[in-house]
Amino acid sequence: MTPAEAVRLVAALGAVEMALVRRDPVAGPLLAQAARAAAGTPCAPLVGAAARLCRAVDLTGTEAPQRAARKAAQALCRSAAQDCQAALLGVAP
């Protein structure tokens, strides 16, 4: 992963996480965009899993399963962002 890719993914994943926190419907499209940007990088599986979760569950809802899925998607995004930051700093994730 190049430094430019890592910085771009960290920024994209930060936007996704904030959209998830706000239960904003734009979280899905932002996450799909981040998954495309992550393709071929070490954090692609995490971002892909979050994107699949977002497609499978309405993350804007307030029911317990929707809240749990939203928290799981946030955790996947946060983990992917940390992997990108580790790559940027030259530390193996």
N, CA, C and O atoms as CSV, one atom per row, in Angstrom:
chain,resi,resn,atom,element,x,y,z
A,1,MET,N,N,0.852,-1.163,0.000
A,1,MET,CA,C,0.000,0.000,0.000
A,1,MET,C,C,0.901,1.231,0.000
A,1,MET,O,O,1.819,1.346,0.813
A,2,THR,N,N,0.626,2.137,-0.916
A,2,THR,CA,C,1.412,3.358,-0.982
A,2,THR,C,C,0.929,4.344,0.077
A,2,THR,O,O,-0.202,4.238,0.549
A,3,PRO,N,N,1.768,5.293,0.450
A,3,PRO,CA,C,1.320,6.309,1.415
A,3,PRO,C,C,0.083,7.065,0.938
A,3,PRO,O,O,-0.795,7.383,1.739
A,4,ALA,N,N,0.008,7.355,-0.356
A,4,ALA,CA,C,-1.159,8.068,-0.879
A,4,ALA,C,C,-2.429,7.234,-0.728
A,4,ALA,O,O,-3.480,7.764,-0.367
A,5,GLU,N,N,-2.338,5.933,-1.002
A,5,GLU,CA,C,-3.495,5.056,-0.826
A,5,GLU,C,C,-3.923,5.007,0.639
A,5,GLU,O,O,-5.113,5.058,0.948
A,6,ALA,N,N,-2.950,4.907,1.531
A,6,ALA,CA,C,-3.254,4.831,2.953
A,6,ALA,C,C,-3.946,6.101,3.439
A,6,ALA,O,O,-4.940,6.030,4.161
A,7,VAL,N,N,-3.427,7.252,3.048
A,7,VAL,CA,C,-4.034,8.513,3.468
A,7,VAL,C,C,-5.450,8.635,2.916
A,7,VAL,O,O,-6.370,9.034,3.629
A,8,ARG,N,N,-5.618,8.288,1.643
A,8,ARG,CA,C,-6.944,8.375,1.028
A,8,ARG,C,C,-7.945,7.454,1.723
A,8,ARG,O,O,-9.088,7.846,1.959
A,9,LEU,N,N,-7.520,6.234,2.052
A,9,LEU,CA,C,-8.419,5.301,2.717
A,9,LEU,C,C,-8.750,5.726,4.138
A,9,LEU,O,O,-9.891,5.577,4.576
A,10,VAL,N,N,-7.782,6.247,4.858
A,10,VAL,CA,C,-8.052,6.719,6.222
A,10,VAL,C,C,-9.087,7.838,6.188
A,10,VAL,O,O,-10.000,7.866,7.012
A,11,ALA,N,N,-8.947,8.758,5.239
A,11,ALA,CA,C,-9.920,9.852,5.122
A,11,ALA,C,C,-11.297,9.317,4.738
A,11,ALA,O,O,-12.306,9.736,5.305
A,12,ALA,N,N,-11.343,8.400,3.784
A,12,ALA,CA,C,-12.625,7.845,3.343
A,12,ALA,C,C,-13.299,7.067,4.474
A,12,ALA,O,O,-14.508,7.177,4.676
A,13,LEU,N,N,-12.518,6.291,5.199
A,13,LEU,CA,C,-13.087,5.506,6.292
A,13,LEU,C,C,-13.544,6.381,7.447
A,13,LEU,O,O,-14.501,6.038,8.142
A,14,GLY,N,N,-12.873,7.508,7.660
A,14,GLY,CA,C,-13.330,8.460,8.674
A,14,GLY,C,C,-14.690,9.040,8.312
A,14,GLY,O,O,-15.552,9.200,9.176
A,15,ALA,N,N,-14.881,9.354,7.035
A,15,ALA,CA,C,-16.169,9.876,6.576
A,15,ALA,C,C,-17.263,8.815,6.728
A,15,ALA,O,O,-18.391,9.126,7.109
A,16,VAL,N,N,-16.919,7.567,6.428
A,16,VAL,CA,C,-17.888,6.483,6.574
A,16,VAL,C,C,-18.280,6.331,8.038
A,16,VAL,O,O,-19.461,6.212,8.367
A,17,GLU,N,N,-17.291,6.337,8.902
A,17,GLU,CA,C,-17.585,6.149,10.326
A,17,GLU,C,C,-18.486,7.259,10.863
A,17,GLU,O,O,-19.401,6.991,11.641
A,18,MET,N,N,-18.237,8.488,10.457
A,18,MET,CA,C,-19.094,9.592,10.912
A,18,MET,C,C,-20.513,9.441,10.361
A,18,MET,O,O,-21.483,9.728,11.062
A,19,ALA,N,N,-20.638,8.994,9.117
A,19,ALA,CA,C,-21.969,8.773,8.547
A,19,ALA,C,C,-22.697,7.660,9.295
A,19,ALA,O,O,-23.907,7.738,9.505
A,20,LEU,N,N,-21.961,6.626,9.696
A,20,LEU,CA,C,-22.579,5.556,10.473
A,20,LEU,C,C,-23.023,6.058,11.845
A,20,LEU,O,O,-24.101,5.694,12.314
A,21,VAL,N,N,-22.222,6.874,12.479
A,21,VAL,CA,C,-22.578,7.420,13.793
A,21,VAL,C,C,-23.866,8.242,13.696
A,21,VAL,O,O,-24.726,8.174,14.574
A,22,ARG,N,N,-23.984,9.019,12.615
A,22,ARG,CA,C,-25.170,9.873,12.428
A,22,ARG,C,C,-26.352,9.113,11.844
A,22,ARG,O,O,-27.425,9.687,11.657
A,23,ARG,N,N,-26.169,7.823,11.552
A,23,ARG,CA,C,-27.187,7.010,10.880
A,23,ARG,C,C,-27.624,7.660,9.574
A,23,ARG,O,O,-28.802,7.643,9.216
A,24,ASP,N,N,-26.674,8.221,8.886
A,24,ASP,CA,C,-26.908,8.915,7.623
A,24,ASP,C,C,-27.025,7.884,6.490
A,24,ASP,O,O,-26.188,6.987,6.388
A,25,PRO,N,N,-28.047,8.002,5.643
A,25,PRO,CA,C,-28.198,7.043,4.544
A,25,PRO,C,C,-27.043,7.063,3.543
A,25,PRO,O,O,-26.905,6.132,2.749
A,26,VAL,N,N,-26.223,8.095,3.564
A,26,VAL,CA,C,-25.092,8.170,2.641
A,26,VAL,C,C,-23.949,7.238,3.062
A,26,VAL,O,O,-22.977,7.087,2.321
A,27,ALA,N,N,-24.052,6.625,4.221
A,27,ALA,CA,C,-23.001,5.720,4.698
A,27,ALA,C,C,-22.778,4.566,3.726
A,27,ALA,O,O,-21.636,4.179,3.477
A,28,GLY,N,N,-23.841,4.023,3.183
A,28,GLY,CA,C,-23.717,2.906,2.240
A,28,GLY,C,C,-22.915,3.267,1.000
A,28,GLY,O,O,-21.948,2.579,0.672
A,29,PRO,N,N,-23.302,4.342,0.298
A,29,PRO,CA,C,-22.511,4.733,-0.866
A,29,PRO,C,C,-21.069,5.105,-0.529
A,29,PRO,O,O,-20.156,4.797,-1.295
A,30,LEU,N,N,-20.856,5.765,0.609
A,30,LEU,CA,C,-19.489,6.102,1.013
A,30,LEU,C,C,-18.680,4.841,1.277
A,30,LEU,O,O,-17.500,4.763,0.935
A,31,LEU,N,N,-19.317,3.867,1.882
A,31,LEU,CA,C,-18.624,2.617,2.179
A,31,LEU,C,C,-18.314,1.851,0.899
A,31,LEU,O,O,-17.251,1.240,0.790
A,32,ALA,N,N,-19.220,1.873,-0.063
A,32,ALA,CA,C,-18.959,1.227,-1.354
A,32,ALA,C,C,-17.776,1.897,-2.051
A,32,ALA,O,O,-16.938,1.225,-2.652
A,33,GLN,N,N,-17.718,3.207,-1.967
A,33,GLN,CA,C,-16.604,3.949,-2.569
A,33,GLN,C,C,-15.289,3.594,-1.871
A,33,GLN,O,O,-14.265,3.406,-2.527
A,34,ALA,N,N,-15.323,3.503,-0.543
A,34,ALA,CA,C,-14.120,3.133,0.206
A,34,ALA,C,C,-13.686,1.707,-0.135
A,34,ALA,O,O,-12.491,1.425,-0.221
A,35,ALA,N,N,-14.650,0.814,-0.327
A,35,ALA,CA,C,-14.310,-0.576,-0.680
A,35,ALA,C,C,-13.628,-0.635,-2.042
A,35,ALA,O,O,-12.688,-1.407,-2.230
A,36,ARG,N,N,-14.090,0.169,-2.987
A,36,ARG,CA,C,-13.426,0.209,-4.302
A,36,ARG,C,C,-12.009,0.762,-4.162
A,36,ARG,O,O,-11.084,0.270,-4.807
A,37,ALA,N,N,-11.838,1.780,-3.325
A,37,ALA,CA,C,-10.516,2.371,-3.122
A,37,ALA,C,C,-9.580,1.398,-2.400
A,37,ALA,O,O,-8.365,1.444,-2.594
A,38,ALA,N,N,-10.140,0.529,-1.576
A,38,ALA,CA,C,-9.329,-0.414,-0.801
A,38,ALA,C,C,-8.943,-1.652,-1.592
A,38,ALA,O,O,-8.096,-2.426,-1.146
A,39,ALA,N,N,-9.540,-1.854,-2.744
A,39,ALA,CA,C,-9.273,-3.061,-3.534
A,39,ALA,C,C,-7.770,-3.238,-3.747
A,39,ALA,O,O,-7.074,-2.312,-4.164
A,40,GLY,N,N,-7.293,-4.426,-3.456
A,40,GLY,CA,C,-5.884,-4.731,-3.648
A,40,GLY,C,C,-4.982,-4.320,-2.499
A,40,GLY,O,O,-3.766,-4.500,-2.574
A,41,THR,N,N,-5.551,-3.775,-1.444
A,41,THR,CA,C,-4.756,-3.373,-0.283
A,41,THR,C,C,-4.977,-4.381,0.847
A,41,THR,O,O,-5.933,-5.156,0.803
A,42,PRO,N,N,-4.111,-4.378,1.852
A,42,PRO,CA,C,-4.281,-5.324,2.961
A,42,PRO,C,C,-5.577,-5.130,3.758
A,42,PRO,O,O,-6.058,-6.070,4.391
A,43,CYS,N,N,-6.137,-3.928,3.732
A,43,CYS,CA,C,-7.356,-3.695,4.513
A,43,CYS,C,C,-8.623,-3.963,3.699
A,43,CYS,O,O,-9.727,-3.748,4.200
A,44,ALA,N,N,-8.490,-4.424,2.468
A,44,ALA,CA,C,-9.647,-4.688,1.608
A,44,ALA,C,C,-10.646,-5.676,2.226
A,44,ALA,O,O,-11.852,-5.453,2.110
A,45,PRO,N,N,-10.195,-6.761,2.877
A,45,PRO,CA,C,-11.182,-7.679,3.468
A,45,PRO,C,C,-12.053,-7.025,4.544
A,45,PRO,O,O,-13.247,-7.308,4.634
A,46,LEU,N,N,-11.459,-6.159,5.351
A,46,LEU,CA,C,-12.235,-5.485,6.402
A,46,LEU,C,C,-13.251,-4.516,5.810
A,46,LEU,O,O,-14.412,-4.496,6.218
A,47,VAL,N,N,-12.811,-3.719,4.851
A,47,VAL,CA,C,-13.707,-2.749,4.226
A,47,VAL,C,C,-14.784,-3.483,3.432
A,47,VAL,O,O,-15.943,-3.068,3.425
A,48,GLY,N,N,-14.411,-4.558,2.772
A,48,GLY,CA,C,-15.386,-5.353,2.033
A,48,GLY,C,C,-16.446,-5.960,2.935
A,48,GLY,O,O,-17.627,-5.980,2.588
A,49,ALA,N,N,-16.025,-6.454,4.091
A,49,ALA,CA,C,-16.984,-7.025,5.041
A,49,ALA,C,C,-17.956,-5.960,5.539
A,49,ALA,O,O,-19.152,-6.223,5.665
A,50,ALA,N,N,-17.455,-4.770,5.820
A,50,ALA,CA,C,-18.332,-3.678,6.255
A,50,ALA,C,C,-19.308,-3.295,5.148
A,50,ALA,O,O,-20.477,-3.022,5.421
A,51,ALA,N,N,-18.841,-3.273,3.911
A,51,ALA,CA,C,-19.708,-2.929,2.785
A,51,ALA,C,C,-20.791,-3.983,2.589
A,51,ALA,O,O,-21.945,-3.646,2.326
A,52,ARG,N,N,-20.427,-5.258,2.717
A,52,ARG,CA,C,-21.432,-6.321,2.587
A,52,ARG,C,C,-22.471,-6.226,3.695
A,52,ARG,O,O,-23.661,-6.426,3.453
A,53,LEU,N,N,-22.027,-5.922,4.899
A,53,LEU,CA,C,-22.941,-5.753,6.024
A,53,LEU,C,C,-23.901,-4.601,5.770
A,53,LEU,O,O,-25.093,-4.693,6.061
A,54,CYS,N,N,-23.374,-3.534,5.234
A,54,CYS,CA,C,-24.192,-2.357,4.940
A,54,CYS,C,C,-25.250,-2.668,3.880
A,54,CYS,O,O,-26.369,-2.158,3.944
A,55,ARG,N,N,-24.895,-3.498,2.918
A,55,ARG,CA,C,-25.871,-3.876,1.886
A,55,ARG,C,C,-26.927,-4.832,2.432
A,55,ARG,O,O,-28.058,-4.846,1.946
A,56,ALA,N,N,-26.570,-5.629,3.434
A,56,ALA,CA,C,-27.478,-6.645,3.954
A,56,ALA,C,C,-28.457,-6.107,4.997
A,56,ALA,O,O,-29.550,-6.649,5.159
A,57,VAL,N,N,-28.071,-5.050,5.700
A,57,VAL,CA,C,-28.875,-4.543,6.807
A,57,VAL,C,C,-29.063,-3.042,6.645
A,57,VAL,O,O,-28.144,-2.332,6.235
A,58,ASP,N,N,-30.261,-2.565,6.969
A,58,ASP,CA,C,-30.503,-1.120,6.970
A,58,ASP,C,C,-29.836,-0.530,8.212
A,58,ASP,O,O,-30.354,-0.651,9.323
A,59,LEU,N,N,-28.692,0.104,8.014
A,59,LEU,CA,C,-27.933,0.621,9.148
A,59,LEU,C,C,-28.461,1.948,9.674
A,59,LEU,O,O,-27.901,2.496,10.624
A,60,THR,N,N,-29.518,2.473,9.083
A,60,THR,CA,C,-30.101,3.725,9.586
A,60,THR,C,C,-31.183,3.461,10.616
A,60,THR,O,O,-31.676,4.395,11.248
A,61,GLY,N,N,-31.557,2.206,10.793
A,61,GLY,CA,C,-32.643,1.859,11.709
A,61,GLY,C,C,-32.243,1.934,13.171
A,61,GLY,O,O,-31.069,2.089,13.508
A,62,THR,N,N,-33.243,1.820,14.025
A,62,THR,CA,C,-33.008,1.939,15.470
A,62,THR,C,C,-33.281,0.642,16.231
A,62,THR,O,O,-33.125,0.598,17.451
A,63,GLU,N,N,-33.684,-0.404,15.530
A,63,GLU,CA,C,-33.918,-1.686,16.191
A,63,GLU,C,C,-32.583,-2.298,16.618
A,63,GLU,O,O,-31.535,-1.968,16.063
A,64,ALA,N,N,-32.631,-3.185,17.601
A,64,ALA,CA,C,-31.407,-3.773,18.155
A,64,ALA,C,C,-30.522,-4.443,17.090
A,64,ALA,O,O,-29.310,-4.228,17.109
A,65,PRO,N,N,-31.067,-5.240,16.171
A,65,PRO,CA,C,-30.193,-5.850,15.156
A,65,PRO,C,C,-29.531,-4.811,14.248
A,65,PRO,O,O,-28.384,-4.981,13.835
A,66,GLN,N,N,-30.248,-3.753,13.945
A,66,GLN,CA,C,-29.682,-2.700,13.103
A,66,GLN,C,C,-28.587,-1.941,13.851
A,66,GLN,O,O,-27.551,-1.612,13.273
A,67,ARG,N,N,-28.811,-1.669,15.114
A,67,ARG,CA,C,-27.778,-0.989,15.915
A,67,ARG,C,C,-26.535,-1.857,16.022
A,67,ARG,O,O,-25.414,-1.361,15.902
A,68,ALA,N,N,-26.732,-3.165,16.248
A,68,ALA,CA,C,-25.592,-4.079,16.365
A,68,ALA,C,C,-24.820,-4.155,15.048
A,68,ALA,O,O,-23.589,-4.163,15.048
A,69,ALA,N,N,-25.531,-4.209,13.943
A,69,ALA,CA,C,-24.869,-4.258,12.634
A,69,ALA,C,C,-24.111,-2.960,12.370
A,69,ALA,O,O,-23.013,-2.982,11.815
A,70,ARG,N,N,-24.692,-1.840,12.764
A,70,ARG,CA,C,-24.016,-0.547,12.581
A,70,ARG,C,C,-22.728,-0.501,13.400
A,70,ARG,O,O,-21.700,-0.028,12.917
A,71,LYS,N,N,-22.783,-0.989,14.633
A,71,LYS,CA,C,-21.583,-1.017,15.482
A,71,LYS,C,C,-20.524,-1.946,14.896
A,71,LYS,O,O,-19.332,-1.643,14.952
A,72,ALA,N,N,-20.949,-3.070,14.336
A,72,ALA,CA,C,-19.998,-3.992,13.712
A,72,ALA,C,C,-19.344,-3.339,12.491
A,72,ALA,O,O,-18.136,-3.460,12.292
A,73,ALA,N,N,-20.145,-2.650,11.678
A,73,ALA,CA,C,-19.591,-1.959,10.508
A,73,ALA,C,C,-18.618,-0.870,10.947
A,73,ALA,O,O,-17.574,-0.681,10.323
A,74,GLN,N,N,-18.952,-0.157,12.011
A,74,GLN,CA,C,-18.034,0.870,12.533
A,74,GLN,C,C,-16.723,0.238,12.993
A,74,GLN,O,O,-15.646,0.768,12.720
A,75,ALA,N,N,-16.814,-0.877,13.681
A,75,ALA,CA,C,-15.604,-1.544,14.170
A,75,ALA,C,C,-14.735,-2.025,13.009
A,75,ALA,O,O,-13.510,-1.918,13.062
A,76,LEU,N,N,-15.367,-2.553,11.963
A,76,LEU,CA,C,-14.608,-2.986,10.788
A,76,LEU,C,C,-13.914,-1.800,10.124
A,76,LEU,O,O,-12.754,-1.898,9.724
A,77,CYS,N,N,-14.624,-0.686,10.011
A,77,CYS,CA,C,-14.031,0.520,9.411
A,77,CYS,C,C,-12.873,1.045,10.261
A,77,CYS,O,O,-11.833,1.439,9.733
A,78,ARG,N,N,-13.060,1.044,11.559
A,78,ARG,CA,C,-12.006,1.535,12.459
A,78,ARG,C,C,-10.777,0.639,12.372
A,78,ARG,O,O,-9.648,1.129,12.356
A,79,SER,N,N,-10.992,-0.667,12.315
A,79,SER,CA,C,-9.868,-1.601,12.205
A,79,SER,C,C,-9.137,-1.417,10.879
A,79,SER,O,O,-7.907,-1.448,10.833
A,80,ALA,N,N,-9.895,-1.225,9.803
A,80,ALA,CA,C,-9.272,-0.996,8.494
A,80,ALA,C,C,-8.477,0.300,8.497
A,80,ALA,O,O,-7.381,0.360,7.940
A,81,ALA,N,N,-9.021,1.332,9.117
A,81,ALA,CA,C,-8.308,2.613,9.195
A,81,ALA,C,C,-7.016,2.460,9.995
A,81,ALA,O,O,-5.992,3.043,9.640
A,82,GLN,N,N,-7.062,1.684,11.064
A,82,GLN,CA,C,-5.851,1.462,11.860
A,82,GLN,C,C,-4.812,0.685,11.064
A,82,GLN,O,O,-3.616,0.954,11.176
A,83,ASP,N,N,-5.259,-0.279,10.259
A,83,ASP,CA,C,-4.328,-1.011,9.395
A,83,ASP,C,C,-3.679,-0.063,8.387
A,83,ASP,O,O,-2.480,-0.154,8.124
A,84,CYS,N,N,-4.473,0.841,7.830
A,84,CYS,CA,C,-3.926,1.828,6.873
A,84,CYS,C,C,-2.921,2.738,7.557
A,84,CYS,O,O,-1.870,3.041,6.992
A,85,GLN,N,N,-3.234,3.171,8.758
A,85,GLN,CA,C,-2.314,4.035,9.498
A,85,GLN,C,C,-1.033,3.286,9.825
A,85,GLN,O,O,0.053,3.861,9.756
A,86,ALA,N,N,-1.144,2.015,10.179
A,86,ALA,CA,C,0.045,1.207,10.473
A,86,ALA,C,C,0.909,1.077,9.206
A,86,ALA,O,O,2.135,1.170,9.270
A,87,ALA,N,N,0.263,0.864,8.076
A,87,ALA,CA,C,1.020,0.775,6.812
A,87,ALA,C,C,1.705,2.101,6.516
A,87,ALA,O,O,2.847,2.128,6.058
A,88,LEU,N,N,1.018,3.177,6.775
A,88,LEU,CA,C,1.577,4.500,6.524
A,88,LEU,C,C,2.797,4.762,7.425
A,88,LEU,O,O,3.761,5.407,7.014
A,89,LEU,N,N,2.730,4.252,8.642
A,89,LEU,CA,C,3.838,4.448,9.591
A,89,LEU,C,C,4.924,3.389,9.438
A,89,LEU,O,O,5.958,3.452,10.104
A,90,GLY,N,N,4.690,2.418,8.562
A,90,GLY,CA,C,5.693,1.369,8.352
A,90,GLY,C,C,5.689,0.304,9.412
A,90,GLY,O,O,6.701,-0.364,9.626
A,91,VAL,N,N,4.565,0.132,10.081
A,91,VAL,CA,C,4.422,-0.877,11.119
A,91,VAL,C,C,3.510,-1.968,10.577
A,91,VAL,O,O,2.432,-1.670,10.062
A,92,ALA,N,N,3.919,-3.212,10.683
A,92,ALA,CA,C,3.083,-4.315,10.186
A,92,ALA,C,C,1.830,-4.423,11.051
A,92,ALA,O,O,1.927,-4.463,12.277
A,93,PRO,N,N,0.628,-4.472,10.409
A,93,PRO,CA,C,-0.610,-4.599,11.198
A,93,PRO,C,C,-0.769,-5.971,11.802
A,93,PRO,O,O,-1.756,-6.232,12.490
